[in-house]
């Protein structure tokens, strides 16, 4: 009988999931840069760098009703994202 450490296996699975999530997040942001260049540029400026913008777009936000920014775009509420971006810009020196 082989003694397999279940935590080692779970750790490897979680790393694979994290790597896939990262690839999808950066691919999604590349699409945003192609289709919504003005918004993506302002988001990068407002947050300070592209990596922060990538993760901001992917995470759920309380002020977006628990949705991520891509869901807001898909729901046709892009103006709401511009409002949120204005809030980010007003708290950051540009």
Secondary structure, 3 states (H helix, E strand, C coil): CCCCCHHHHHHHHHHHHHHHHHHHHHHHHHHHHHHCHHHHHHHHHHHCCHHHHHHHHHCCEHHHCCECHHHHHHCCCHHHHHHHHHHHHHHCCC
